[in-house]
Amino acid sequence: MKMQKKTINMITDPPGRALLLFALPMILGNLFQQFYNIIDSVVVGRFVGEEALASVGASYSITNVFIAIAVGGGIGSAVVVSQFLGAGKIGNMKTAISTTLINFLAVGVVLGGLGLLFNTHILRWMNTPENVFYDAAMYLGIYFGGLPFLFLYNVQASIFQSMGDSRTPLYLLIFSSALNVILDLVFVIRFSMGVPGVAIATLIAQGLSAVLSFTVLRKRLKSYEAAEAFRLYDWNTTLQMMRVAIPSTVQQSIVHVGMLLVQSVVNVFGSAVMAGFAAGTRIESTCIVPMLALGSAMSTYTAQNMGAGKTDRVRKGYRYCYAMIGVFAVVICLLMILWGDILVRSFLKEGSGEASFGTGMDYIRFISFFYALIGLKSVTDGLLRGAGDVTVFTAANLVNLAIRVSFAAVFAPVIGVQAVWFAVPIGWLANYLISFSRYLTGKWERIRLIS
C-alpha cells in the first residue's frame, strides 16, 4: 500500500500530535463550511434588511438538519473505511467508498425531492411569520434543489478524512466559500435578487465543489494498490456501514433537529427576536467548530487504531483531547466577551431594532461559558462512534434533544425566549455524562465492525 504524503499516520504518530495536526485542517474546513450560511445571513442582513435576515434564519435551522444528515452519514460510513484502511484491506476500502457514494447520491436525490414538495408545510409547522414566509420558502426551495451536491461533497470530505487526509477538503472548501461570497455579492448587490440570490449562489458553489471533489478522489484511489477484489457496490458493506452511519446521522442531527424544534418556539416572539436569534446561532455554529472537529478527528483516530488492534492508543488520544478542549473553550469564551457585540452587529442592518441586537447578545454571552461541554460530548461520542459502539451514545443524544425541546417549550411562555438558551448546556451535560459512563465500562474495546 502506498501512503500519501498528505496523510497523517493515526496508527504510529504520537497520539496528541496526530489528533491536533489532523483536526486543525478540519477546523479550518468546517469554518469555511459555516461561511456558506453566515455569508448568506450577513449579505441579506446588511444589504436587504431585518426581515430578509429573519427569513434566512427561519430556513437555517431546516437546512442544518440536512447538512447534519449528510455529515453524520459520511462520518459513520467513513468509520468502516478507516477500519479497513487500518487493517490493510485496500480492496474492501475501495468497495466501501464506492458503495457510500452511490448510497448517499440516492439519499440526496430522494430528500431533495421531498424537501421541494413539503418546504412550505415545514415552514407553516414552525410558526414562520407571514412577513418572512415567502422569502424563506424561496430560499428553501432552491436549497433543496442542490441537496444531491451537498450530500456528495460532505460524504467525500469524510472519505478523505477517513484516509488521513484532512487538507484536501479544506482546499476545496476555501475555493467554494470564496466563490460563494463573490456570487452572493454579485446576485444581491449587482442584480438585486435578494434572498433567492444567496440561495442560488450556494447551489452553484456546492455543485462545483462536489464535482471537483469527486475528480480528486478518483485520482487518489488509483494510487492505492489492492490485493482484494474491488466491487462497485456491495450490500454487506452497506449493512456494515448502516450499523454506524444511522446512529451517527442521528447524533449529528440532534443539535440541528433541536434547533429546528426550538426555532418554532422562537418564531412566536416575532421577526425582530428571530433576527437576533439567527445572528446568535450563526455565531454559535462557528464557535463550536473546533469542538465538533475534534470529535470527528477522534472518530477517525479511534477507527483506524481499532482496525489495527491498538486500543491503548485510543485511550491516550482521548486524554489529549481534554486538554485541547480546555484551551479552545477558554479562547472562544474570551473572544465572545470582548468582541461579541461587533459580531452580532455585523449581521444587522444599520437602524435595526434593539430587540434584535439584545437577543443576539444575550444568547452568545450566555452560551459562551458552556462550550467545553459540547467539546467533551463531541470527543466522547466520537470515540464510541469510531469503535462502532453506537447504542448508548445514540440514546445520550436523544436525551439531549428531549431536554432542549421540552425545556424550551415549557419555560419559554413563563420566562421568555431566554428559556431557549438555558436548555442548551443542560442537554450537552446530560449527553456527555451518559456517553462518558459508557466509555468507563470499556465495552467499546470489544466491539468488532469488520472481521
C-alpha positions as CSV (number, residue, x, y, z in Angstrom):
1,M,0.0,0.0,0.0
2,K,1.3,3.5,-0.9
3,M,0.9,6.0,1.8
4,Q,0.1,9.6,0.7
5,K,2.4,12.5,1.7
6,K,-0.6,14.5,2.8
7,T,-1.8,11.9,5.2
8,I,-1.2,11.7,8.9
9,N,-0.4,8.2,10.3
10,M,-3.0,7.7,13.0
11,I,-1.6,4.3,14.0
12,T,2.1,5.2,14.5
13,D,2.4,9.0,15.0
14,P,2.3,10.3,18.7
15,P,-1.4,10.5,19.7
16,G,-1.6,14.1,20.7
17,R,0.3,15.3,17.6
18,A,-1.7,13.1,15.2
19,L,-5.0,14.3,16.6
20,L,-4.1,18.0,16.6
21,L,-2.5,18.1,13.1
22,F,-5.4,16.1,11.7
23,A,-8.0,18.3,13.5
24,L,-6.6,21.7,12.5
25,P,-7.4,21.5,8.8
26,M,-10.8,20.1,9.7
27,I,-11.4,23.1,12.0
28,L,-10.5,25.5,9.1
29,G,-12.6,23.4,6.7
30,N,-15.6,23.4,8.9
31,L,-15.3,27.2,9.4
32,F,-15.4,27.7,5.7
33,Q,-18.4,25.3,5.6
34,Q,-20.1,27.6,8.1
35,F,-19.3,30.6,5.8
36,Y,-22.0,29.4,3.4
37,N,-24.9,30.3,5.7
38,I,-23.0,33.0,7.6
39,I,-22.3,35.0,4.4
40,D,-25.8,34.4,3.2
41,S,-27.0,36.0,6.5
42,V,-24.5,38.9,6.5
43,V,-25.3,39.8,2.9
44,V,-29.1,39.8,3.3
45,G,-29.0,41.3,6.8
46,R,-26.7,44.2,5.7
47,F,-28.0,44.8,2.1
48,V,-31.6,43.7,2.2
49,G,-32.9,44.1,5.7
50,E,-34.0,42.6,9.0
51,E,-36.9,40.6,7.6
52,A,-34.7,39.1,5.0
53,L,-32.3,38.0,7.7
54,A,-35.2,36.5,9.7
55,S,-36.3,34.6,6.6
56,V,-32.9,33.1,6.1
57,G,-32.7,32.4,9.8
58,A,-36.0,30.5,9.7
59,S,-34.6,28.4,6.8
60,Y,-31.2,27.9,8.5
61,S,-32.4,25.5,11.2
62,I,-34.1,23.4,8.5
63,T,-31.1,23.3,6.1
64,N,-28.8,22.4,9.0
65,V,-30.8,19.2,9.6
66,F,-30.0,18.1,6.1
67,I,-26.3,19.1,6.4
68,A,-26.2,17.0,9.6
69,I,-27.7,14.0,7.8
70,A,-25.0,14.3,5.1
71,V,-22.2,14.9,7.6
72,G,-23.3,12.2,10.1
73,G,-23.9,9.6,7.4
74,G,-20.5,10.4,5.9
75,I,-18.7,10.2,9.2
76,G,-20.5,6.9,10.1
77,S,-19.7,5.3,6.7
78,A,-16.1,6.6,7.0
79,V,-15.6,4.6,10.2
80,V,-15.8,1.4,8.1
81,V,-13.5,2.9,5.5
82,S,-11.0,3.8,8.3
83,Q,-11.1,0.4,9.9
84,F,-10.4,-1.3,6.5
85,L,-7.5,1.0,5.9
86,G,-6.1,0.4,9.4
87,A,-6.4,-3.4,8.8
88,G,-4.6,-3.0,5.4
89,K,-7.7,-4.3,3.4
90,I,-7.5,-1.8,0.5
91,G,-9.8,-3.6,-1.9
92,N,-12.5,-3.6,0.8
93,M,-11.8,0.0,1.5
94,K,-12.4,0.9,-2.2
95,T,-15.6,-1.1,-2.3
96,A,-16.8,0.7,0.9
97,I,-16.1,4.1,-0.7
98,S,-17.9,3.3,-3.9
99,T,-20.9,1.9,-2.0
100,T,-21.0,5.0,0.2
101,L,-21.1,7.4,-2.8
102,I,-23.9,5.5,-4.5
103,N,-26.0,5.3,-1.3
104,F,-25.7,9.0,-0.5
105,L,-26.3,10.2,-4.0
106,A,-29.6,8.3,-3.9
107,V,-30.4,9.7,-0.4
108,G,-29.7,13.2,-1.6
109,V,-32.0,12.9,-4.6
110,V,-34.8,11.5,-2.5
111,L,-34.6,14.0,0.3
112,G,-34.2,16.9,-2.1
113,G,-37.4,15.8,-3.9
114,L,-39.3,15.5,-0.6
115,G,-38.0,18.9,0.5
116,L,-39.3,20.6,-2.6
117,L,-42.7,19.0,-2.0
118,F,-43.0,19.9,1.6
119,N,-40.9,23.0,2.3
120,T,-43.9,25.3,2.8
121,H,-45.6,22.8,5.1
122,I,-42.4,22.7,7.2
123,L,-42.4,26.5,7.5
124,R,-46.1,26.5,8.5
125,W,-45.4,23.9,11.1
126,M,-42.6,26.1,12.5
127,N,-44.9,29.1,13.0
128,T,-43.0,31.2,10.5
129,P,-44.5,34.7,10.4
130,E,-46.2,35.8,7.2
131,N,-43.8,38.8,6.6
132,V,-40.9,36.4,6.1
133,F,-42.7,33.3,4.8
134,Y,-42.3,33.9,1.1
135,D,-38.6,34.6,1.1
136,A,-38.0,31.6,3.5
137,A,-39.9,29.3,1.1
138,M,-37.9,30.6,-1.9
139,Y,-34.6,30.1,-0.1
140,L,-35.6,26.5,0.9
141,G,-36.9,25.5,-2.5
142,I,-33.6,26.5,-4.2
143,Y,-31.5,24.9,-1.4
144,F,-33.4,21.6,-1.7
145,G,-32.7,21.5,-5.5
146,G,-28.9,21.4,-4.7
147,L,-29.2,18.7,-2.0
148,P,-27.6,15.9,-4.0
149,F,-24.5,18.1,-4.4
150,L,-24.4,18.9,-0.7
151,F,-24.6,15.1,0.2
152,L,-21.9,14.1,-2.3
153,Y,-19.5,16.8,-1.2
154,N,-19.8,16.2,2.5
155,V,-19.6,12.4,2.2
156,Q,-16.5,12.8,0.0
157,A,-14.9,15.1,2.6
158,S,-15.5,12.4,5.3
159,I,-13.9,9.8,3.0
160,F,-10.7,11.9,2.5
161,Q,-10.6,12.3,6.3
162,S,-11.0,8.6,6.9
163,M,-7.9,8.1,4.8
164,G,-5.9,10.5,7.0
165,D,-6.2,13.5,4.6
166,S,-7.9,16.5,6.2
167,R,-6.2,19.0,3.9
168,T,-7.9,18.3,0.6
169,P,-11.4,19.0,1.9
170,L,-10.0,22.3,3.3
171,Y,-8.7,23.4,0.0
172,L,-11.9,22.6,-1.8
173,L,-13.9,24.5,0.9
174,I,-11.7,27.5,0.6
175,F,-12.4,27.5,-3.2
176,S,-16.2,27.0,-2.8
177,S,-16.5,29.5,0.1
178,A,-14.7,32.2,-1.9
179,L,-16.9,31.5,-4.9
180,N,-20.0,31.7,-2.7
181,V,-19.0,35.1,-1.3
182,I,-18.4,36.5,-4.7
183,L,-21.7,35.2,-6.1
184,D,-23.6,36.4,-3.0
185,L,-22.4,39.9,-3.6
186,V,-23.0,39.8,-7.3
187,F,-26.5,38.4,-7.1
188,V,-27.7,40.6,-4.2
189,I,-25.9,43.9,-4.8
190,R,-25.5,43.9,-8.6
191,F,-28.7,42.1,-9.6
192,S,-30.8,42.9,-6.6
193,M,-32.0,39.3,-6.4
194,G,-32.4,39.3,-2.5
195,V,-32.8,36.1,-0.6
196,P,-33.2,33.8,-3.7
197,G,-29.8,35.2,-4.9
198,V,-27.9,33.9,-1.9
199,A,-29.6,30.5,-2.3
200,I,-28.6,30.3,-6.0
201,A,-25.0,31.3,-5.1
202,T,-24.8,28.5,-2.5
203,L,-26.2,25.9,-5.0
204,I,-23.6,26.8,-7.7
205,A,-20.7,26.8,-5.2
206,Q,-21.7,23.4,-3.7
207,G,-22.2,21.9,-7.1
208,L,-18.7,22.8,-8.3
209,S,-17.2,21.6,-5.1
210,A,-18.9,18.2,-5.4
211,V,-17.6,17.7,-9.0
212,L,-14.0,18.8,-8.1
213,S,-14.0,16.6,-5.0
214,F,-15.1,13.5,-7.0
215,T,-12.3,14.1,-9.6
216,V,-9.6,14.4,-6.9
217,L,-10.9,11.3,-5.0
218,R,-10.8,9.1,-8.1
219,K,-7.2,10.1,-8.8
220,R,-6.3,9.5,-5.1
221,L,-7.8,6.0,-5.1
222,K,-5.8,4.9,-8.1
223,S,-2.6,5.3,-6.1
224,Y,-3.7,2.6,-3.6
225,E,-2.7,-0.9,-4.6
226,A,-5.3,-3.5,-3.5
227,A,-4.8,-7.2,-3.0
228,E,-8.5,-7.9,-2.6
229,A,-11.1,-7.7,-5.4
230,F,-13.0,-4.3,-5.9
231,R,-16.8,-4.2,-6.3
232,L,-18.7,-1.2,-7.4
233,Y,-21.5,-1.9,-4.8
234,D,-21.8,-4.4,-2.0
235,W,-24.9,-5.0,0.2
236,N,-22.9,-6.5,3.0
237,T,-20.7,-3.4,3.2
238,T,-23.9,-1.2,3.2
239,L,-25.2,-3.2,6.2
240,Q,-21.9,-2.8,8.0
241,M,-22.0,1.0,7.4
242,M,-25.6,1.3,8.4
243,R,-24.7,0.0,11.9
244,V,-22.6,3.2,12.4
245,A,-24.0,5.6,9.8
246,I,-27.6,5.6,11.1
247,P,-26.7,6.3,14.7
248,S,-24.0,8.8,13.6
249,T,-26.6,10.6,11.5
250,V,-29.0,10.7,14.4
251,Q,-26.2,12.0,16.7
252,Q,-25.1,14.7,14.2
253,S,-28.7,15.7,13.6
254,I,-29.7,16.0,17.2
255,V,-28.3,19.5,17.6
256,H,-29.9,20.7,14.5
257,V,-33.2,18.9,15.0
258,G,-33.2,20.5,18.4
259,M,-32.6,23.9,16.8
260,L,-35.4,23.3,14.3
261,L,-37.9,22.5,17.1
262,V,-36.6,25.3,19.2
263,Q,-36.9,27.7,16.2
264,S,-40.6,27.1,16.2
265,V,-40.6,28.4,19.8
266,V,-38.5,31.4,18.9
267,N,-40.7,32.3,15.9
268,V,-43.7,33.0,18.2
269,F,-41.8,36.1,19.6
270,G,-41.8,37.9,16.2
271,S,-39.3,38.7,13.4
272,A,-37.1,41.1,15.5
273,V,-36.3,38.4,18.0
274,M,-36.0,35.9,15.1
275,A,-33.3,38.1,13.5
276,G,-31.3,38.4,16.8
277,F,-31.6,34.7,17.4
278,A,-30.5,34.0,13.8
279,A,-27.4,36.1,14.4
280,G,-26.6,34.4,17.7
281,T,-27.0,30.9,16.3
282,R,-24.7,31.7,13.3
283,I,-22.0,32.9,15.7
284,E,-22.6,29.8,17.9
285,S,-22.2,27.5,14.9
286,T,-18.8,29.0,14.2
287,C,-17.7,28.8,17.9
288,I,-18.4,25.1,18.3
289,V,-16.5,24.2,15.1
290,P,-13.2,23.3,17.0
291,M,-15.2,21.0,19.3
292,L,-17.0,19.2,16.6
293,A,-13.8,18.8,14.5
294,L,-12.1,17.2,17.5
295,G,-15.0,14.8,17.8
296,S,-14.6,13.9,14.1
297,A,-10.9,13.5,14.4
298,M,-11.3,11.3,17.4
299,S,-13.7,9.1,15.4
300,T,-11.2,8.6,12.6
301,Y,-8.3,8.1,15.0
302,T,-10.3,5.5,17.0
303,A,-11.5,3.6,13.9
304,Q,-8.0,3.3,12.4
305,N,-6.5,2.2,15.7
306,M,-9.3,-0.3,16.4
307,G,-8.8,-1.7,13.0
308,A,-5.1,-2.2,13.9
309,G,-5.9,-3.6,17.3
310,K,-4.4,-0.7,19.3
311,T,-7.0,0.2,21.9
312,D,-4.3,1.6,24.3
313,R,-3.6,4.4,21.8
314,V,-7.3,5.3,21.7
315,R,-7.3,6.0,25.5
316,K,-4.2,8.1,25.2
317,G,-5.6,10.1,22.3
318,Y,-8.9,10.7,24.3
319,R,-7.0,12.2,27.2
320,Y,-5.1,14.6,24.9
321,C,-8.5,15.8,23.6
322,Y,-9.5,17.0,27.0
323,A,-6.5,19.4,27.1
324,M,-7.3,20.7,23.6
325,I,-10.9,21.3,24.5
326,G,-9.9,23.3,27.6
327,V,-7.7,25.6,25.5
328,F,-10.3,26.1,22.8
329,A,-13.1,26.8,25.3
330,V,-11.2,29.5,27.1
331,V,-10.1,31.3,23.9
332,I,-13.6,31.2,22.4
333,C,-15.2,32.5,25.6
334,L,-12.8,35.4,25.8
335,L,-13.4,36.3,22.2
336,M,-17.2,36.4,22.7
337,I,-16.9,38.5,25.8
338,L,-14.5,41.1,24.2
339,W,-15.9,41.3,20.7
340,G,-19.4,39.6,20.7
341,D,-21.2,42.9,20.1
342,I,-19.2,43.6,16.9
343,L,-20.1,40.1,15.6
344,V,-23.8,40.5,16.3
345,R,-23.9,43.9,14.7
346,S,-22.2,42.6,11.6
347,F,-25.4,40.6,10.8
348,L,-27.8,43.5,11.3
349,K,-28.5,46.4,9.0
350,E,-27.9,50.0,10.3
351,G,-31.0,51.1,12.2
352,S,-32.1,47.5,13.2
353,G,-34.1,47.5,16.5
354,E,-32.6,46.9,19.9
355,A,-34.7,43.8,20.3
356,S,-32.7,42.1,17.6
357,F,-29.3,43.2,18.9
358,G,-30.2,42.4,22.5
359,T,-31.5,38.9,21.7
360,G,-28.3,38.0,19.8
361,M,-26.0,39.4,22.5
362,D,-27.9,37.7,25.4
363,Y,-27.6,34.4,23.6
364,I,-23.9,34.4,22.7
365,R,-22.7,35.8,26.1
366,F,-24.6,33.2,28.0
367,I,-23.7,30.2,25.8
368,S,-20.0,31.1,25.5
369,F,-19.4,29.9,29.1
370,F,-20.5,26.3,28.2
371,Y,-18.6,25.4,25.0
372,A,-16.4,23.0,26.9
373,L,-19.5,20.8,27.5
374,I,-20.1,20.3,23.8
375,G,-16.4,19.6,23.3
376,L,-16.5,16.8,26.0
377,K,-19.7,15.4,24.5
378,S,-18.3,15.5,20.9
379,V,-15.0,13.7,21.6
380,T,-16.6,11.1,23.8
381,D,-19.3,10.4,21.1
382,G,-16.5,10.4,18.5
383,L,-14.6,7.7,20.3
384,L,-17.7,5.5,20.7
385,R,-18.6,6.0,17.1
386,G,-15.1,5.2,15.8
387,A,-15.2,1.9,17.8
388,G,-18.6,1.1,16.4
389,D,-20.3,1.2,19.8
390,V,-23.3,3.3,18.9
391,T,-26.3,2.3,21.0
392,V,-25.6,4.3,24.2
393,F,-24.3,7.4,22.6
394,T,-27.3,7.5,20.3
395,A,-29.6,7.3,23.4
396,A,-27.5,10.1,25.0
397,N,-28.1,12.3,22.0
398,L,-31.8,11.6,22.1
399,V,-31.8,12.6,25.8
400,N,-30.1,15.8,24.8
401,L,-32.7,16.5,22.2
402,A,-35.6,15.8,24.6
403,I,-34.2,18.1,27.3
404,R,-33.6,21.0,24.9
405,V,-37.0,20.9,23.2
406,S,-39.1,20.2,26.3
407,F,-37.3,22.8,28.5
408,A,-37.7,25.5,25.8
409,A,-41.4,24.7,25.1
410,V,-42.4,24.5,28.8
411,F,-40.5,27.5,30.1
412,A,-40.5,30.0,27.2
413,P,-44.1,31.1,27.9
414,V,-43.1,31.7,31.5
415,I,-39.7,33.3,31.5
416,G,-39.4,34.4,27.8
417,V,-37.1,33.5,24.9
418,Q,-34.2,33.1,27.4
419,A,-35.5,29.6,28.2
420,V,-34.3,28.5,24.8
421,W,-30.6,29.0,25.6
422,F,-30.9,27.8,29.2
423,A,-31.8,24.4,27.8
424,V,-28.7,24.1,25.6
425,P,-25.9,23.4,28.3
426,I,-28.3,21.2,30.3
427,G,-28.7,19.0,27.3
428,W,-25.0,18.9,26.5
429,L,-24.1,18.0,30.0
430,A,-26.6,15.1,30.2
431,N,-25.4,13.8,26.8
432,Y,-21.7,13.9,28.0
433,L,-22.4,12.1,31.3
434,I,-24.2,9.2,29.6
435,S,-21.6,8.7,26.9
436,F,-18.7,9.1,29.4
437,S,-20.3,6.4,31.6
438,R,-20.3,4.1,28.6
439,Y,-16.6,4.9,27.9
440,L,-15.7,4.0,31.5
441,T,-17.2,0.5,31.2
442,G,-14.6,-0.4,28.5
443,K,-17.1,-2.3,26.5
444,W,-16.4,-0.3,23.4
445,E,-13.0,-2.0,23.2
446,R,-14.6,-5.4,22.4
447,I,-16.8,-4.2,19.5
448,R,-15.9,-5.7,16.1
449,L,-17.2,-3.9,13.0
450,I,-15.0,-5.8,10.4
451,S,-13.7,-9.3,10.6
